[in-house]
Amino acid sequence: MKVGIVGLPNVGKSTVFNSLTRAGAEAQNYPFTTIDPNLGVAAVPDERLVAVAGVIGSKGVVPATVDFVDIAGLVRGASVGEGLGNQFLGHIRECDAIAHVVRCFEDENVVHVHAGVDPRGDIETIDTELLLADLASVERRLERVGRAAKSGDSRLQAEAAELEQLRDHLSDGSPARVFPATETLAEAMSTLITAKPTLYVANVDEDSVVQGSRYSSQVEKHASSEGAEAVRICAKLEAEVAELPEDEAAEYLAMLGVETTGFEEFVRAAYRLLGLVTFFTAKEKEARAWTVREGSTVRQAAGRIHTDMERGFIGAEVGDWQDIVGAGSWARAKEEAKVRLEGRDYVVRDGDTVLVRFNV
């Protein structure tokens, strides 16, 4: 899963990126600090994996990961190259999902590119540039397909007609992700930025993490209107917590009345957004978390571990993580009939612990 972090300059993108990945990207108080995209990998915290590893006696734990791309701030005119916009838009196209960071805090020491905190206006600026970039892409494709459709090819004529509808949809200011998906437009939609699942990240001050603020409510309302996800993060707080040992971090958050870090909420929202589930494997050497698309079969899941496992798949022993932990061991869980043998068409559920049987 690769998530591109976007937003206006100085909204806290790089600070969010640093707190998520501890990658140490430069975060300064002036526009375009980030020129080339920063790349980082963040481990996904999962207490279920730790619990499974404990009862299995695994020596190591390997969590799932998320790749983050910190993309330079977009400005008005990015769709036509302002602020090196075309280059930055290209980086966004390579991501699976977009995390749109919106400034929801006041700080006279951090300049705002538009001279004031205005979440709704900031979202509109970014959305407009992404829509214009997509509109240009659709118009170019429509021109090519339209010319080719004059040959009388019914398939091309159907695509041209649907491209016209998509063009009008984008022109009205609606993102491609809320346009009815069809097989005819599958290829065209795969290249559009606004077709990507989007998570809105309200970057708030410390006092607004739990209850929110009038600024963050604007972000949440906008996300709801699109059927998108929204989370609140205090990037400054997250950056501080990321530097603390785990026990001190938990104590610090408890003192502030915060149950989980913003990163955990961020990851949960991203998983929901992309339709992902996590399954576990656990042996003496290590316990590991794996991510697959919701609806994946256990044979497909085996392929995530190793392609040989998918090719030579025989069957899989499967148990829910809670049942394994409750039994106290894999062997005891089998004795209690908490582990079952599943065939290749079994659909993996979130939290399944899996032991794959296969021929080499």
N, C-alpha and C positions, 0 to 999 in steps of 0.2 A: 504494500500500500504506500503510494507516494502522494503526499499532501503538499500542495503549493500554498505558501502563506503570502497573501496579497493585501494591499491597502494603500492609502495615501502615504506620503512621506511623513515620518515622525508620529505615527500612531502607535508605535510599540511593536512593530513586526519582528525586528531583530531581537528585542528583549524577550518576546514570547518564544522565538526560535531558540534563543540561548537557554531559557529556563526549561524548555522541553528536551533539548538535546545536549546541553552543557558543551556546545561546540565552540563557544567563545567567539561568535561572529561580532564584528565591530558594530557598536550601537552608539551613535553620536547624535548631538542635537543640531543636525543640519540635513537638508534634503539630499537624497542620493548618496548617503553613506555606503549603501549596498549597491555596487555596480554589477559585479558578477554574482550569480546566485550562490548563496551559501547552502551546502548540503550537510545534513546531519541525520543520525539514526538514534531513535529513542526507544528504550526498552519499555514494554507495556507492563505496568505493575499488575499482578494477578495473584491475590491471596490463595485462590483455589489451587494454583500450580504449586505453591509452597506447601500447602497442606497435603497434596498428593505425594510430593517428594518426601515429606516427613514420614508417611506411613509405609511407603515403598522402601525407604532407606536409600534414596538416591544421593550420591556424593555431590552432584552439581545440579544447578537449575539454570535452564536456558529459556528466558521469556520470549514472547513474540516481540516483533519490532515494527516500528513505523518510520518510513523515510520522510524527512521534511526538507522542503526547498524554500529558503528565504529569498523571495523575489523582490527586487528593488521597487520602491514606491512608484505607483502609477499616478499620473497627473492628467488634467484636462488636455486632450489632444494626443493622448498616448496611442490611440488607434491610427493616427496618421504620422506617428513617429516622434511626437513631443517627448522629451525626457528619455530618449532611446526606447520609446514605447514598443516599437515593433520587436525589438530584441527581447524585451521582458515578456511580451505577450507570447512569444515563441516558447519561453520556458514554462509558462502556465499550461500550454497545450500538452506538454509531456507528462503532466500530473494526472492522477486518478481522481482527485477531489481538490476542492479549493477551500482554504480557511481564510475568510475575509475578516481581517482585524479592523475594528472600528474604534476610534478614540472616544472614550466615555469618561474621561477624567479632565479636571481643570488643573493646569500647572503653568504659571506665568514664565517659568524657567525653560519650558519646552515649547518651542515655537510651533504654531499650527500653520500649515501651508496656505490655508484659507482664512487665517486670522480669527479663528473662533471655533469653539467646540460645537459641532453641528452633526450628530450621527446620521440623521436622515439625509442631509445634504451630501455628506461624505459617501454614503452608500450609493446615492444617486449618481455621483461623479464616477465612481468605479464601475457601477453597472452600465452606465451610458457608454463608457469607453469599451467595455467588453462586448456590449451589444453592437456597437458600431463596427468593431473588428469582425464579429461574426456575420453581420449584415453584408460587409464587403466580401467575405468569403463565400456566402451563399449566392450573392449576385454574380460573382465570377463563375461559380459552378453552374448557375442557371443559364448564363450566357453560353457556356460550352454545351451543356445538355440540350438547351433549346435549339441550337444550330443542328446538332446531331439528330434531334427528334424529327426534323423536317423530312428525314428519309422515310418516315412512316412507321418506325419501330415503336410498337405499342408500349414496350417497357420504358423506353426513354420518354415517351409522351407522358406516361403516368408520373415518372419522376419529375419532369418539368412542371407538371401541374401542382405536385405536392411542394416542390421548391418555391413556387410562387406563393403558396399559402404560408410556408415557413418564412419567406421574406416579409410578407405582410405582418405576420405575427411579431417578428423582431422589430419591424418598423414601428409597431404600436407600443414598443417598450417592454415587451414580455420576454423573459429568457427562454432559451431553447428547451431547458429541462422541463418546462410545463407545457410544451407542445406535444400533442398526441404522437407517440412513437409508432413508426411503421417500418416494415421490413424494407420498403422501397427507399426510405431515407436513412437507413442504418449507416451506410458509408459516409454520407454527408454529415450526419449528426456526430459521428465519431471524431470529427475534426473541430467541432465547435466548443468554444470555451464555456459559454453559458449553458451548455448541455451537461456540464460536469456537476455532480452533487456538490452543494455548497454549504459550508458550516460557517455561520456568523459568530465571530468572537468579539464580545463586548469587553474592551480593555478598561476596567474600572479602577477606582482608587480602593484602598484597603477597607474603608468603611462601607463599601457597596458590594463586596463579594457575596455576602449572604443574602441581604435584603434587596440588592439592586438599587437603581437610581432612576431619575427621570430620563437620563441619557440612555441607560441600558434598556429601559422599557421600550424606547423607540426602536432599538435594534431587534428586540424580541418580537415586537409587533410586526416589523417588516418581515422577519423570518417566517412568522406564522402565516402571513399573507401569501407566501410562496410555498408553504408546506415544507419549509427547510428547518434545520436544527439551529439552535442558538445556545451559546454558553457564556457565562461570565468568568473572566480571568483578570486578576490583578497581576500584570506582567512583572511589576516591580516586586511584589510579594513572592511570586513564583521564583524569580531570580534569586531572591534572598534564601528561600527554602532549599533551592537546588544546591546551595553551597554548604548546607548543614548536614551533619551525620543524620542517619535515618531516625534515631530515637529523639534527637533534639528537634528535628523538623516536625515530628508528630506532636511533641510537647508545645512547640511554638504555635502550630495551627490550632491546637486545642485551646490555647490561651486566647486566640482570636475568635474562637467559636466556629472555626471552619472544620468540617468533618473530613473532607478529602481535598487533595490538591486540585487545582484547576485542570492540570494535565489529565488526571484520571477521568474527570467529566468530559474533557475534550476527546479522549480516546473512545470512551463509551459512545459519545455522539457520532464520532467518525465511523465506528463499527456499524451503528444503526444506519447511518447514511449510506454506507456502501454495501449493506446487507452481508456482513461478515460474521462468522462464528469461530469460536476457538475450541480446539480439542487438544488433549494431552497424550503424550507417551511417557512412560516412566519405567526405568530399569535401574539396576544398581549403579551404573555409571552416571546417568543423568536423567532428570525429568525435564521435559521440554513442551512448550506451548507452540501450537501451529495454527495458522489462520487460513480458513477456506471460505469460499462463497457459500452463503446460505442455500441449502438445497443440494449441496455436493454429496455424492455417494461416498461410502467408506472406501471404495476402490480408488476414486479420484483423490480422496484424502491421503491414501497410501502413497499416491504419486507425488504428493507434496514432500513426503519424507524422502523417497527415492524412487526414481522412475522404474527400477527393477521390481519394486514392490507392487506397482500398478500392473506391470506386464505379467508378473507371475502370481498375481493375487489368488489366494485360495479362499480365505475367509478372515474374519477378525473377531477377537474377543473384545467385547465392549461393556463398559460399566459406567454409570454416572459417577462423577467425582465425589459427590456427597456420600454415595453408597460405599465407595472404596475407602474413604476416610472414616466413615462410621464403622466399617468392619475392622479397620485397623491394619489390614494387609490385603494384597491382591489374592493370596491363597484363601484367606478367610472369606473374602467377598465371593469367591467362586463356590466355596462350601455352602454359603448362605443363598446361593442362586441369585446373587446380585450382578453377576457377570454372565453375559449370554453370547452365544456364537451367532454372528450375523454374516449374511452373504453380500455379494458385490453391490446389490441395489439398495442396501440400507442407507438411509439419509442421515448424515452426521448431525448430532444435536450439539448445541453450545454446552460445553462442560463435560462432554464424553471423554473417557479415558480409553485408549485403544491399544490393543496388541495385535499386530498384523501377522498373519500366517501367509507365507508365499514361497514359491519355487524360484530358485535362482535361474 
